[in-house]
Amino acid sequence: ELGVPSEEVRVYFTLLTSGGASAAELSKALNISETDLDAVLTRLCEKGWLVKREGYYIPTRPSTVLRIEAAKLQNLNLIKKVLEKESDLEGIYVRKFG
């Protein structure tokens, strides 16, 4: 996923400005249910934007987050170039799958 949902940005920014927090603290500060927040925190940890230590969420350096997202964009651009060069791919797809 290249786009970043606004909830993820909100959570990351809150952690960045607060220096880290528990899920309960974040839930209260952001007025988000713990269930919904847990899904956001899990995604951010998987993306490398956050680290969880002993129930406490700590943001990754902004420069690291920018590198992570820039790498995604670079991969997307590479895929786009390959697909643009292979003009016959659409024809192959149509013949195979209708």
N, C-alpha and C positions, 0 to 999 in steps of 0.2 A: 504494500500500500504506500503510495507516494504522498497523498494528501494527509494532512494531520487534522483530525477533528478538534474543534474548539475546546471541548472538555479536556482533552489531553494537554493542550497548550495552557489552559487555566490551571490545571493541577501542577504541571511542571513549573510554571511561573510562581505559583504560590509556594511550592517547595523551595524554589531558588531564593525567593525573597525572605522566607522564614528560616532557612537553614536546615530544613528537614522537618518531618512530622510523622506521627503515627496515622493510621487510617482513621481512627476515631477523631483525632484532632482535625484532620483534613475534611472529614465528613461534616463536622460542625462548622468549620471556617467557610466552606464552600456551599453549604446547604445542599449537599448531595447525599442520597441514601448510601449507606455502607455497601449495600449490594451493588449498586451502580458504580460506586467508586472503586470497588474491588476489581471490576472488569477493566476500568481505565488504568488502574495501577499495574495490573497484570500486563496489559498491552505495553505500557511505558517501560516496564522492566524488560519485556521481551525485545523491545526496540533498542534497548541500551540507554534509554534516557534517564532511568532511575536505577538505584541499587537499594535492595532491602536488607537491612541489618538489624537483627533482633527486634522485628516488628516496627522498625523505624525506616521511613523512606527518605533517601538522600538523592538529590539531583546530580546527574552527571554534568561535568563542565559544559557550558554552552558551546565551546569550540569542538568538543567531541560530538555533541548533538548535530552541529552543522556538518561535520565530516560524515556522519552516518547518513544524513539526509542528502548530502551532495553525492555520495556513492550511489544511492538509490536513483537519483536523477541521471547520473552518468550511465548506469545500467539500462535505464529506460531509453536514453538517447541511443545507446548501442543497439538495442533491440529494434528501435525505429529505423535506424540506418540499414540494418540487415533486411528488414521487411520491405523497405523502399527499394533496395537493390534487387530484391527477388520479386519482380512484378508478376511473375507467373504463379506465385503462391496463392493468390486469390482464385485463379483459374483451377488450380489443383484442388483447393478446398471445395469449390463449387462442384467439380466433377465427382469428388468423393462423398460429399455430404449433402449435396443438393443445394 
